[in-house]
Amino acid sequence: MDICYDLHSHSTASDGTLTPAGLLERARAAGVDVLALTDHDTLAGLAEAQVAADAAGLSLIPGVEISVSWQHMTIHVLGLNVSPAYRPLIDGLVGLQDYRVWRAEEIARKLEKSGIAGALKGAQNHCKGGILSRTHFAHFLVEAGRAASVSDVFRHYLVRGKPGFVGGQWASMEDALRWITEAGGLPVIAHPARYGLTRTKLNRLVSEFQEAGGAGIEVVSGSHSRDETLHMAAVARTHGLLASCGSDYHGPEKPWVELGRLRELPDGCTPIWQADSWPVTA
């Protein structure tokens, strides 16, 4: 029987809307056999998720999605099968969490300057865990009638040149990959098609990622079109990267992205779960 892998998901520990236990229950109902919980810059949901995974009979891959600054832009790197107890990883993520606190205060200050008061408290009301993200600000702005949808908020308020934009100052590629690999994990470039890179710049990113110890690239993503999936498969084959797949699930509010509802990896790709260090799963 084929195993259903979904190696990119989020809970209320960061900007997802289901608790870690609720996420595992939904994964079981969706037919997922192996799920990676990869919250943004935190490992806080993994203990609860593991208890729920054991109860549901699923294999949980402990993971994280680390924010990385590269070429004046933000890139996300997944760490799959990391040790949640590895101190340098924990300490590195604490530094990113501290930056997120400052960024949230700065976003709120800028929004207030543009005439939108109460943004920090409003975003905090939507945050169920310890990571306050731009998504929480987006939910507040929709609730306040400032935009029709979360995507509208990002376009009109939170990107470069807009009132609430604050540039990212995240981990370096070298630091993020060192934390992941020393924690026993496999570094994977998350949803690469979302960055809007030219082919030349994508190849540069992949090359520098590999030089720093990168192992894989997310070929199949909930945000990738069929053509983007085929393109990323070609990138993986060309560079000898392992291929990963993940929905990037955040919650049932986006029904077009569902746990386990993923395209198959294209022919010629080597799945990340065939890596020598991959744990024995379902």
N, C-alpha and C positions, 0 to 999 in steps of 0.2 A: 504493500500500500504506500502511495506517495505521502510524504510528510509535508504539511503546510507550514511554511516559515513566514513570519512577519517580524522583521528585525529593526523596526523603527516605530516607536509609539511613545505617547506622553500621558501623564496623569496629573492630578491636582498638585503633585509635588513641584511641578513647574507651571505650564500653561495649558494643560489638559483639563477637561471638565469632569472626568470620572476619577474616583479614588483609585489607588493602585489595585485594591481588591475588586472594585467595580470593573476596572479595565480587564482584569483576568477573567472575570465572569463573562464579560462580553466576548473576549477572545475565545473562550471555550464554546460559547453559543455559535460563534462564527466558524467553528471548525478549525481553528488554529491549533497546531501541535507544539510549535516552538515560537515563543514570543520574546522579543527583547524590549525591555523598558529602558528608554533612552531620554530621560528628562533633561531639560536644558540646565547645564552647569550645576547639577546636583545629583546626589545618590540617595536622597532622603526617602524616596518611595520604595526602595528595593527590598527592605526587610518585610514590609507589609505585603508586597507583591509576591515574595517567595512563599510566605505562608499560604496565600491564596492560590498560588500555582500548585503547591503540594496538594491542597484540598481539591483542586480542579483536575488534577492529573495532567497538567501541562508542564513542559520544560521551559523554565525561565532563563533567559540569557541576561545576566546583569550588565547594564550598559549606561551610557551617558552621552549627551550631545554637547560638545564643547564649542564655545564661540571663539573663533580665531580671527585675528587681524592679519590680512594678507593684501599687499598692494593697495592699501587705502580702502579696502572693502572688508566686509564680514563674511567669512566662510564657516560653515558648520562641519565639524568632524565628529563622527560617531566613534565611541570606544566600545567595542563588543566583547563581552566576556571578561570584564575587568574585575579585579578583586575590590569589593566595596570597603575593605579594611586597610587598603594601602595608603599610608599616611601622606606621602608626597602628592598623590592624586587628590586626597581630601583637602589638603592645605591649598593646592592650586585652585581648586574649585571655590574654596572660601574667599580667595582673592577676587575671583570673578563675581561672586555673590555680593561682596562689598561694593564692587564697581556698579553692579545693578542697582543697589540702593541709591548711590549717588546719581546715576542716570535717571532713575525714576523721579527724584526730586528736581532734577534739571528739566526733564520733560514737563513736569507740572508747572515749574516756574515759567517756562516759555509759553505754555498754553495759557496761563493766567495773563501773561503780558499781551497775548493776542485776544483777550477778552473772555477766556473760558476759565471760570473759577471752579475750585473744588475738585480738580482733576486727580490729585494724589489720593485723597480720601475716596473718591469715586472708583479709582482703579483698585485700591486696596479692598474695597467691598466685593470685587469680583475675584480676588485672589484667595484661594483656599489653602495654599501651601506657603513655603518660604521664599519663593522666587516671584518677584513682581516684574512682569514683562510688558512689552508694548501691546501685546494682545489684551491684557487687562485694561490698559488705557483705551484701546479700541472698543471694548465692550462698554465701557463707561460712556464714550462719546456717542455710540449708537443709542444707548439708553437715554442720553441727554438730548437726543434729537438732532445732533450735529452731523450725522451721516446715516445713510440707509443701511449700510452693512460694514462689517469689519474690514473687508477689502477696500471699501470707499475711504475709511478712516486712514488706512495706510497710504493711499494715493494722495489724499488731500491734507493730511496733517503730520505724518510720521516719517516721510522720506525726505531726502536731501532737498533743501530749498523751501520746505514747508514749515509751518509754525512750530510744530513739536519735535522737529528733528534734532537728535543729539548723536554725533558721530561715535562709533564704537571704539573702545580702547581695550581690546581683549587679549587673550593669550597669544604668544607667538606660535607659529607652526611647530617650531622645534620643541618648545616647552610642552605644548598639548600632546604631541606624539610621544614625547618621553614619558609623561605621566601615564599615558595609556599603555605603552608597551612594557614599562617597568611594573605596571599593575597586572601584567599578564594578558592584556587585551589586544585586540586587532583594530588598528585605526582605519576608518572608512570615510571617504568624502561623502557627505550627505547631499541628497537631491542636487547633483551638479548642474542640471539644466536650468535651475532656478536663478543662477547667478548672471545669466545673460552674457556669458563670456564668448569672445570670438574663439575660433578654433586654435589660433596661435596662443591666446592667453590661457585657454583651457589646458593646452599641452604644457605650457609653462607651469601652471598650477600643479598638474599631475606629476611633472618631473620633480619639482621641489618637494612635493608631498612624499614621493618615493625616496628621495635623497634623505629626508628626515625620518624615514622608517615606516612610511605608509604601506598598508597591505591591500586595501580594497577600495572599490568605488560603488556607490549605490546606482546600479544599472536600472533596476525597476523601482519606481517610486510612485506614490499616490498622486504626485504632481507632474509626472512625466507623461507626455503623449507617446503614442506608438513610435513615431519617428525619433523622438528624443531617446526613447529606450534603445532603439537600434543604434543610434549614434553613440550612446554611452557604452553599449556592448562592444562597438568597434574600438572605442578608446581603451576599454579594459583589455581587449585582446592585443592591441598594439603595444601597450605598455606592460603587459604581463601582470595586470592587477586582478585580484580575486573579485568576483561579482557578488554584490549583495542586493537584497530586495526588502523593501519596507514601505508600509502604507503612510508613515508619518501621521498616524492617527492622533487626533486631539479630542475627539468626542462626537457624540451623535448629532451635534448641531450642523455638521457638514456631511450629510448623508451620501454625497458623491465620493467620499473617502471612507472606506470601511475596512476594518481589520481583516486581514487574510484575503481580501478581494484584489488580487494582484496578477499581472501578466506573468507568464512563465519567463524564466531567463532565456534569452535568445541562444541559439546554437553556437557552440564554440566558446562559451563562457565557462570558467571554472568557479563553481559556487564557493562562497566564503566558508560554508560549513564543511568543505573538504580540506580546509587548512589543517595542518598537523596538530595545532594547538586547540582545535575546536573540541568542546566537550562532547562526551557521548550523550545524545539527546534521544527524543522519542523514536 
